[in-house]
Amino acid sequence: MPIKIPRALPAFDALSRERVFVMTEDRAEHQDIRPLRVGILNLMPTTVDTEIQLLRLLGNSPLQIDITFLHMGSHESKNAPPGHLEKFYISVQEIVSMKIRFDGLIITGAPVETLPFEEVDYWNEFAEVIDYSTKNVYSIMHICWGAQAGLYRRYGIPKRPLEKKLFGVFPHAVNEYYHALFRGFDDEFLAPQSRHTTCDRSAIAAEPRLTIQSETDETGVFIVTAREGREVYVTGHLEYEPLTLDGEYRRDVSKGLPIEIPKNYYPDDDPSKTPVVRWRAHANLFFYNWLNFVYQETPYDLKDL
């Protein structure tokens, strides 16, 4: 939440340069407050688990948030509990036809990353969401495949396959500490990764509308922003729970798929030992900062987007 201080206080300019949320008394007196409207386009096969992961992070805020779950009408989910989508979700077509606007929208990853984008059965509907969100959503956060697909749809950024799956918990650095999304971050932070593909870093760097906010030699590009934070692309999974990587590892082992032990995850790289969570604090901080950014900048009347 912002701090309210006099505009003439010397700290006001210093904090503003650091992008700390400060508010003048005049603005506070004339500010209208309403719940934030956040949509979640859930493309993950672990439907309910993903809901819980994201809602846990979004709920770590004093803000009131109205959540709307979205699904692809052109795709039949085989993993959601029977009747779950019909009861708790609305289709993308409904959002577009009813011209429903959101302060924020989250697009999750999806288990389709090895397919060319256009071969995904709901690609046309996904592209419609991206195009619609440009004028009807204040800020949109893309996660994992959702980030790769969003960068491809908006900027033509290609993806490329990795020699082996990037799998584990990796250290990352922040390039722009004063960016609103990284307020309070340490010099180095950990985040889970679980993917077979990566974004073309040279293509991202060559696009002047995009800014690489976090990356490492080991994981490649991690977080990219555009339009001063209104577009956020996260190639990893800050939202993962303690045992999510463990579940993925054991699933692949049981199927006989080629999979290595997730890096920096199990103590002594021993899958019989309980993983140690070392990314929870920064995950909460990142989502908190995103909500705070949206709260500060989104119009009171979403018709003004």
ABEGO torsion letter per residue (X at the ends): XBBBBBAABAAAAAAAAAGBBBBBAAAAAABBBBBBBBBBBBABABAAAAAAAAAAAAABBABBBBBBBBBBAABBBAABBBGAAAAABBBAAAAAAAGBBBABBBBBBBAAAABBAAABAAAAAAAAAAAAAAAABABBBBBEAAAAAAAAAAAGBBBBBBABBBBEBBBBBBABAABAAABGBBABBBBBBBBABBBBAAAAAABAABBBABBBAAAEBABBBBGGGABBBBABBAABBAAAAAAAAAAAAAAGBBBBBBBGABBGGBAABBBBBAAAAAAAAAAAAAAAAAAAABBABAAAX
